[in-house]
Amino acid sequence: MKLVQYRMKEGNRSPNTARDREGTAARGEEAALRLGAVNRNGEVIPLSFSGTMRQLIEKVSHTPEYKRQIEIEAEELTSSLPMSQVTLCSPLTDPEKLIFVGLNYADHARESGMDIPAKPVLFAKYNNSIAGPEEDIWIPDEVSQCDYEVELAVIIGRTARNITEEQAVEHIFGYTIINDVSARDIQLSEGQWTRGKAIDGFAPMGPWLVTADSLRHPEELSISLKLNGTTMQSSNTRELIFNIPYLVSFLSRTMTLKPGDVISTGTPPGVGMGMTPPVWLQDGDVTEAEIQGIGILRNTFKRGCQCPEHK
């Protein structure tokens, strides 16, 4: 099942108006965040759950049978919305934690000039970095070396504390795509990665969340990224140094993973930094991050400041 967070585009009326997430039946309807499922025709089926995706995952973690109710609702509802009438948002907008794994493909470690790590290399991003599919990503004026990184992201479904690798699969709700956008000039010159990684909008995510039961072999998925139509990254998740169960277990040994937490598992070779000469994202560039069984996350990059006073 593919689950989305979305908003109605201006001038379009949801067939599910009475279930508006913010209780606004008509006024402000376009701005209200909604949950939906994507049917086989690529249309959005509005769901009745009132809340965010994280809150939905939390409910399912406490009431597992509720997931089946969602599936039945998505199957039985006849009213649907064409994608042209909605704006897809990031499938998660309010996770407690966004944990990223660096250097998790051997070839990428080599192209970065770094040794294959003995333990996962970790860093964090925050909710300010989250952006949705088709959303413009703004490159700050300070950044001259902006890079792309397609990654498979794991969405935690149940509270995980000190669990084994064998237990990890039971704690995963689903998967999505993240582009781990990076300011290499800041990241590699300041002795730590946070300021060059956790920039506003530098974690576009989507286009939807695919539940774990619909993506049965996450360890064998083709993963790629195109820049302006040219393939730059192309690999398979079987090349991960630290696999998904290991990562979930490893993290849970020292931090409690909560429903809706995101673990981004690393990027394969082909990033701009590894090219000769390097390829940095420029104003107007379009990236298409694609993972088998999930879809395509597309974003356009723009240079400058997106502050309201500068628009």
C-alpha positions as CSV (number, residue, x, y, z in Angstrom):
1,M,0.0,0.0,0.0
2,K,1.2,3.5,-0.9
3,L,0.3,6.2,1.6
4,V,0.6,9.9,1.0
5,Q,0.2,13.2,2.8
6,Y,-1.3,15.8,0.5
7,R,-3.0,19.2,0.1
8,M,-5.7,20.2,-2.3
9,K,-4.6,22.5,-5.1
10,E,-6.3,25.9,-5.1
11,G,-9.7,25.7,-6.6
12,N,-10.2,22.0,-6.2
13,R,-12.6,20.6,-3.7
14,S,-11.9,17.3,-1.9
15,P,-14.7,14.6,-2.2
16,N,-13.9,14.1,1.5
17,T,-14.5,17.6,2.7
18,A,-16.2,16.6,6.0
19,R,-13.0,14.8,7.0
20,D,-10.8,17.8,6.7
21,R,-7.7,17.4,8.9
22,E,-8.1,20.9,10.4
23,G,-11.8,20.9,10.6
24,T,-12.2,23.5,7.9
25,A,-15.0,22.2,5.7
26,A,-14.6,24.9,3.1
27,R,-12.5,27.9,4.2
28,G,-8.8,27.2,4.0
29,E,-9.5,23.7,2.6
30,E,-6.5,23.9,0.2
31,A,-4.1,24.4,3.1
32,A,-5.2,21.4,5.1
33,L,-2.9,18.5,5.3
34,R,-4.6,15.2,4.5
35,L,-3.8,11.5,4.4
36,G,-4.5,9.3,1.4
37,A,-3.7,6.0,-0.3
38,V,-2.7,5.7,-3.9
39,N,-4.8,3.3,-6.0
40,R,-3.7,1.3,-9.0
41,N,-4.7,4.1,-11.3
42,G,-2.3,6.5,-9.6
43,E,-5.2,8.4,-8.0
44,V,-5.4,9.5,-4.4
45,I,-8.1,7.9,-2.2
46,P,-8.7,10.3,0.8
47,L,-8.6,8.5,4.2
48,S,-10.7,9.3,7.2
49,F,-7.9,9.3,9.7
50,S,-7.5,12.8,11.3
51,G,-3.8,13.5,11.9
52,T,-0.3,13.3,10.4
53,M,1.4,10.2,9.0
54,R,3.4,9.9,12.1
55,Q,0.3,9.8,14.2
56,L,-1.2,7.2,11.9
57,I,1.9,5.0,12.4
58,E,1.6,5.5,16.1
59,K,-2.0,4.3,16.1
60,V,-1.1,1.3,14.0
61,S,1.7,0.5,16.5
62,H,-0.8,0.4,19.3
63,T,-3.6,-1.2,17.3
64,P,-2.1,-3.4,14.6
65,E,-5.5,-4.3,13.2
66,Y,-6.1,-0.7,12.3
67,K,-3.8,-1.1,9.3
68,R,-6.3,-3.6,7.8
69,Q,-9.1,-1.0,8.4
70,I,-7.1,1.5,6.3
71,E,-6.6,-1.1,3.6
72,I,-10.4,-1.9,3.5
73,E,-11.2,1.8,3.5
74,A,-8.9,2.4,0.6
75,E,-10.4,-0.5,-1.4
76,E,-14.0,0.4,-0.7
77,L,-14.0,4.1,-1.3
78,T,-15.1,5.1,-4.8
79,S,-14.2,8.8,-4.6
80,S,-10.7,9.5,-5.8
81,L,-8.6,12.5,-6.7
82,P,-6.5,12.7,-9.8
83,M,-2.9,13.7,-9.0
84,S,-3.4,16.9,-11.0
85,Q,-5.8,18.1,-8.3
86,V,-3.4,17.5,-5.3
87,T,0.0,18.6,-4.1
88,L,1.9,15.7,-2.6
89,C,3.8,16.6,0.6
90,S,6.6,14.7,2.2
91,P,5.1,11.4,3.5
92,L,6.4,12.4,6.9
93,T,6.5,16.0,8.1
94,D,6.9,15.6,11.8
95,P,9.2,12.7,12.7
96,E,11.0,12.8,16.0
97,K,14.3,11.7,14.5
98,L,15.9,11.8,11.0
99,I,19.0,9.6,11.2
100,F,21.3,9.4,8.2
101,V,24.0,6.8,7.5
102,G,27.1,7.9,5.6
103,L,29.5,5.9,3.5
104,N,27.2,2.8,3.5
105,Y,28.1,1.7,-0.1
106,A,31.6,0.4,-0.5
107,D,32.0,2.1,-3.9
108,H,30.8,5.4,-2.6
109,A,33.3,5.3,0.3
110,R,36.1,4.7,-2.3
111,E,35.0,7.5,-4.5
112,S,35.0,9.8,-1.5
113,G,38.5,8.8,-0.7
114,M,37.6,7.3,2.6
115,D,38.1,3.9,4.2
116,I,35.2,1.5,4.5
117,P,33.9,2.1,8.0
118,A,33.9,-0.6,10.7
119,K,30.8,0.9,12.2
120,P,28.0,3.0,10.7
121,V,28.9,6.6,10.2
122,L,25.9,8.6,11.5
123,F,24.6,12.2,11.3
124,A,21.2,13.8,11.8
125,K,18.9,16.1,9.9
126,Y,15.9,17.9,11.4
127,N,12.4,18.7,10.3
128,N,13.5,22.0,8.8
129,S,15.3,20.0,6.1
130,I,12.2,18.1,5.0
131,A,10.7,18.9,1.6
132,G,8.2,17.1,-0.6
133,P,8.2,15.7,-4.1
134,E,8.2,18.3,-6.9
135,E,9.1,20.9,-4.3
136,D,11.7,23.5,-5.2
137,I,14.9,23.1,-3.2
138,W,16.7,26.4,-2.5
139,I,20.5,26.5,-2.5
140,P,21.8,29.2,-0.1
141,D,24.1,31.8,-1.5
142,E,26.8,30.6,0.9
143,V,26.8,27.1,-0.7
144,S,28.9,26.7,-3.8
145,Q,29.2,22.9,-3.8
146,C,25.7,21.4,-3.6
147,D,25.5,17.7,-4.1
148,Y,22.8,15.0,-4.6
149,E,22.5,11.6,-2.9
150,V,19.7,9.2,-3.6
151,E,18.9,7.0,-0.5
152,L,16.4,4.3,0.6
153,A,14.8,5.5,3.8
154,V,13.3,3.1,6.5
155,I,10.3,4.3,8.5
156,I,10.0,2.8,12.0
157,G,6.6,1.4,12.9
158,R,7.0,0.3,16.5
159,T,9.0,1.5,19.4
160,A,12.4,-0.2,19.2
161,R,14.7,-0.4,22.2
162,N,17.7,-2.7,22.3
163,I,16.3,-5.1,19.8
164,T,18.1,-7.9,17.8
165,E,18.6,-8.0,14.0
166,E,16.0,-10.8,13.9
167,Q,13.4,-8.5,15.6
168,A,14.2,-5.5,13.4
169,V,11.9,-6.4,10.6
170,E,8.9,-6.4,12.9
171,H,9.6,-2.8,13.8
172,I,9.6,-1.4,10.3
173,F,6.4,0.3,9.0
174,G,7.6,1.1,5.5
175,Y,10.0,2.7,3.1
176,T,10.4,5.9,1.0
177,I,13.0,7.8,-1.0
178,I,15.2,10.6,0.4
179,N,17.7,12.8,-1.5
180,D,20.4,13.6,1.0
181,V,21.3,17.0,-0.4
182,S,24.7,18.1,0.9
183,A,26.7,21.3,0.9
184,R,30.1,19.7,0.4
185,D,32.1,23.0,0.9
186,I,30.6,23.4,4.4
187,Q,30.4,19.7,5.3
188,L,34.1,19.0,4.5
189,S,35.6,22.3,5.8
190,E,34.2,22.7,9.2
191,G,35.2,19.4,10.9
192,Q,31.6,18.3,11.4
193,W,28.7,17.6,9.0
194,T,25.7,19.1,10.6
195,R,25.6,22.6,9.2
196,G,26.4,21.3,5.7
197,K,23.7,18.6,5.9
198,A,20.8,20.0,7.9
199,I,20.1,23.0,5.6
200,D,16.5,24.0,5.0
201,G,14.9,21.7,2.4
202,F,18.0,19.5,2.1
203,A,16.0,16.3,2.8
204,P,13.3,16.0,0.1
205,M,11.3,12.8,0.7
206,G,8.7,10.9,-1.2
207,P,6.8,10.6,-3.3
208,W,5.0,8.4,-0.9
209,L,5.5,5.8,1.8
210,V,5.3,2.2,0.7
211,T,4.3,-0.2,3.6
212,A,6.7,-3.0,4.4
213,D,4.3,-5.7,3.3
214,S,4.3,-4.2,-0.2
215,L,8.1,-4.1,-0.5
216,R,9.1,-7.5,0.6
217,H,12.8,-7.5,-0.6
218,P,14.2,-4.1,0.3
219,E,17.7,-5.6,0.3
220,E,17.5,-6.2,-3.5
221,L,16.2,-3.0,-5.0
222,S,17.7,-1.0,-7.9
223,I,18.5,2.5,-6.9
224,S,19.4,5.4,-9.2
225,L,19.4,9.2,-9.7
226,K,19.2,11.2,-12.8
227,L,20.4,14.8,-13.1
228,N,18.7,16.7,-15.9
229,G,17.8,13.4,-17.5
230,T,21.3,11.9,-17.3
231,T,21.9,8.9,-15.0
232,M,24.5,9.8,-12.4
233,Q,24.0,7.1,-9.8
234,S,23.0,3.5,-10.4
235,S,23.3,0.6,-8.0
236,N,21.4,-1.9,-5.9
237,T,20.6,-2.0,-2.2
238,R,22.3,-5.4,-2.1
239,E,25.6,-3.3,-2.1
240,L,24.8,-1.9,1.4
241,I,27.7,-2.4,3.8
242,F,25.4,-2.4,6.8
243,N,22.0,-3.9,6.0
244,I,18.7,-2.6,7.2
245,P,18.2,-5.1,10.2
246,Y,21.7,-4.4,11.4
247,L,21.1,-0.6,11.2
248,V,17.8,-0.7,13.1
249,S,19.3,-3.0,15.8
250,F,22.5,-1.0,16.0
251,L,20.7,2.3,16.6
252,S,18.2,0.8,19.0
253,R,21.0,-0.3,21.4
254,T,21.6,3.3,22.4
255,M,18.6,5.3,21.4
256,T,14.9,4.5,21.5
257,L,13.4,4.5,18.0
258,K,9.9,5.8,17.8
259,P,7.0,5.2,15.3
260,G,7.6,7.6,12.4
261,D,11.4,7.9,12.9
262,V,13.4,7.9,9.6
263,I,16.6,6.0,9.0
264,S,18.2,6.9,5.6
265,T,20.5,4.1,4.7
266,G,23.2,5.8,2.6
267,T,23.9,6.6,-1.0
268,P,25.6,4.6,-3.8
269,P,28.5,5.9,-6.0
270,G,28.0,8.6,-8.6
271,V,27.6,11.7,-6.4
272,G,28.8,15.0,-7.9
273,M,31.7,15.2,-5.5
274,G,33.2,12.0,-7.0
275,M,33.1,13.2,-10.6
276,T,36.1,14.5,-12.5
277,P,35.6,17.4,-12.6
278,P,33.0,17.6,-9.7
279,V,29.4,18.2,-10.7
280,W,27.6,20.6,-8.4
281,L,23.8,21.3,-8.5
282,Q,23.0,24.6,-10.3
283,D,20.0,26.9,-10.6
284,G,17.3,25.1,-12.5
285,D,18.7,21.6,-12.2
286,V,16.3,18.7,-11.8
287,T,17.0,15.5,-9.9
288,E,15.0,12.3,-10.2
289,A,15.8,9.9,-7.4
290,E,14.3,6.4,-8.2
291,I,14.1,3.2,-6.2
292,Q,12.5,0.0,-7.5
293,G,9.1,-0.7,-6.0
294,I,8.7,2.8,-4.6
295,G,8.8,5.4,-7.4
296,I,10.5,8.6,-8.4
297,L,11.2,11.6,-6.2
298,R,11.6,14.7,-8.4
299,N,12.9,18.1,-7.3
300,T,14.1,21.3,-9.0
301,F,16.9,23.3,-7.5
302,K,17.0,27.0,-7.3
303,R,19.7,29.3,-6.1
304,G,19.2,32.2,-3.7
305,C,17.1,33.0,-0.7
306,Q,13.5,31.8,-0.3
307,C,12.8,34.3,2.6
308,P,9.5,36.1,2.0
309,E,11.2,39.5,2.0
310,H,13.4,38.4,-0.8
311,K,10.8,36.8,-3.1
